[in-house]
Amino acid sequence: MFGYDEVLRDVRFAFTDRFGGASRPPYGELNLGGAGEAPELIGENFRRVAEAFGVRPEGIVRVSQVHGRDVHRVRPGDELPPTPMPTADALVTTRSDVVLAVRAADCLPVLLAGEGVVGAAHAGRKGMYAGVVPATVAAMRELGAERITAVLGPHACGRCYEVPAEMRAEVAERVPASYSETSWGTPAIDVAAGVQSQLAELGVEVVDATRCTIESENLYSYRREGPVSGRLAGLVKLGR
């Protein structure tokens, strides 16, 4: 169920793999999003993840992701789950009774924690370019977090994430560290390297829990599987 599951300074960070769920082929087993599979099966998968975290299913808070930089704040007393689902690509909270979740299938999930505050961001190429991770850090600092740690999860790595040369040049103009080349010598973007550079500028400590979604069949990858790809999740919770 979890390819990575660690507690750091009383915050639990986890990234799911594709095992331990109710999904059927071609989505098996732990699809947490995407089109094409019955909603009740995705709901059952979230129920199993919630049970593993010791929260109610509605305590896993997620957003409708649009590859932007908006940050949704989960406030004390907010109805769970938020209805309608907020449109955003990041979440922050000071609550210890919820799990923040972002979903991905090649984009980079980033989980963050600082004094009494946690955050989660969905940072693909567009989100990195727009600055979703710096926006998340700013929202956390508004809530009192100073010393922040970020954990970077599975994504399409810079050796595999092939793009047109014009796109690489455009993105690298804003985020130079993202400039990359595939293992076969064509233009590529390294989203994790770009995000790491953004975090370094903000004084955020980084824990590297990355794996390549394209290279690992234990993970979902839209680039490898196409429209029948499921979604993995990055999950973070205050307290164990």
N, C-alpha and C positions, 0 to 999 in steps of 0.2 A: 504493500500500500504506500509506504513512504520510502523513496530512494534516499532521502536525507531527512533526519529527524534529530534535532539537537536542542538542548536547553543551554542558553548563554545568559548569565546574569538574570536568572529568573524569568526569561522570556523563551517561549518555545517557538522554534522555526522548523518548518517542514516543507518538503516538495514531494508531491505524489509521483508514483510511477504508474504503470498500467495494470497492476495486479490487485486482486482482492475485492473486486467489485461485481456488479450484477450485469454489466453490459454484455451484449452479444456480438458475435462477429458481424462486420469487420471492426467494430468499436471496442471489443473486449480488452480489458475487463472493467477498468475504472475510469470510464469516460465522464468528465465533469463539465461538459459543455459541447458546443458545436451543433450544427443542424443535422437532422437525419435520424436521430435515435429517439425513441419514445421518452417523453418527459418524466414518466414515472420511474424509468430505469435510472436516469440521471439523478432524480430525487432520491432513490434508494442508495445510490453511490454517495451522495452528500450525507445521507443519514449515517452511513457506515463511517465516514470520515469524522462526522460530529461525535459519534460514539467513541472513536479513538481519542478525540480531544477532550471528552468529558463534558460536552455542551449539548444543548438541544439543537436539532437541525436548523431551526430558525436563527440560532446564534452564530451560524457561519454567514457572515455578511459579504455579499459580492455586489458588483456594479455591472452595468451594461457598458462594455468597453468599446471605445471608438477611436483608439490610437491618438488621443489628445493628451492634454496636460492638466485637466481639471482634477481636483482632489476632493473627495467626499469625506466629511467629518462625521463619525458615528458618535453622537453625544449621549451623555447620561440621560436616561429616560426616553430615548428615541424608540419608536415602535420597531419590533423585529418580526420578520424582515422588513426593511424599508419598502413601502408600497406607494407609487410604482418604483421599480428598481432604478436607482439613480444612474444617470449617464455620466461616467467619469472613467479615469484610468488609474486612479490611486485612491487609497483610503487611509485615514488616520483615526486613532482613538486613544482615550485614556481609560477605557473600560476594560475590566478583567474578565467579564462574563461573555465576551464575544471572540470569535476568530475572524480575522480579516483574510479575505481570499481574493487572489487574482488568478485568472486562467490564461493558459498559453499553449501553443503548439509549434513553436519556433521562436517566438518573442521571448524576451528576458524577463522573468519574474524577479523582482527585487523586494526583499523583506528588510525592514528597518526597526531598530529599537533604540530608545534613549530614555532618560530618567522618567519612568511612569507613562511613557508614550510609545505606541507602536504604529508602524505604517507598512503598507504594501503597495507596490507600483507595478504596472504592466508596461514594460519598456521595450517595444520593438524599435525598428528603424525610425518610424515616424515619431514615436513617443520620445526616443532619445533626442531626435532633432528638435522636437518641440520643448524639451526640458521637463518631462514629467517627473524625473527623479529629483532634480533640484527643487521643483515645486513641492514635492512631498517633504523634503527636508525642511523647507521654509515653513510649511504647515505644522510640522512637528516642533520646530523651534518656537513658533507662536504659542504652543501648548506647554512650553517650559523645558523641552529637551535640549540639552547642550552637547553632551558627549553621546554621539550617535554611532551605532554599528549597523552596517548593511551586509546582508548575506545575498550573494548573487547565485541564481539557480540555473537549471537546464535551459538551453537555448540553441539556436543554430549558430555554430561557432564561426569565427572569422576564416577558417580554412575551408568552410563548406558553403557559406552564405554568398553565393555568386550574384552579382548585380551588374547592370550596364555601367560602363565606365563613366558616363555622364552623371548617373546617380551617385556613384562613389565620390566623384569630385564635388558634387553639390553638398553631400552630407559632410565630407571631410573639411570643407571650407568652414563649417560651423563647429564641427567636432573633429579636430585633426587626428586624434588618437584612434578614431574608428576606421581609418584607411587601412585596407588589408588586401590580401591576394589569396586566392584559393590554392589548395595543394596542387592543383593542376595548372596554375599560372595565370588565371583570369581575374578580373576585378572582383573585389569582395568588400563587405563591410563587417567589421568586428564590433558588434553592439556592446558586448561586455567591456571591451577596452575603452570604448567611448564613454560608457557610464562610469567606469572606474576613474577616468580622468575628471569627470564632472564631480564625483564624490571627493576626490583628492583636493580639488579646489575649495571644497566646502569643509575640509577637515574631518571627513567621515572615515572611520575605520572600515575596511572591507574584509569580509570572509568569503573566500572563493569556494563555492559548492557547485561550480558549473560542470555540466556534462553536455555533449553535443546531442541535440535531439535528432538530427539527421543521421548521425552515426550509430545511435543506440536504438535497437528495436524494443528495448524495455520502456521507451518513452514515445509519446505521440509527436508526430512531425507532419505538418501540413505539406511541407516541401517533398517529403518522401511518400506520403500516403494520399495526398490530394484531398478532395471533398469528404472522403470517408474517415479522415483523421479525427480522433477524439481530442480532448483537452486535458492537460495536467493542471495542477494548481499549486501555487505558492501560498502557504498558510502561516500566520503569525498570531500569537496570543500572549498577552501579559499573564504571568503566572504559569505554573507547570500544568 
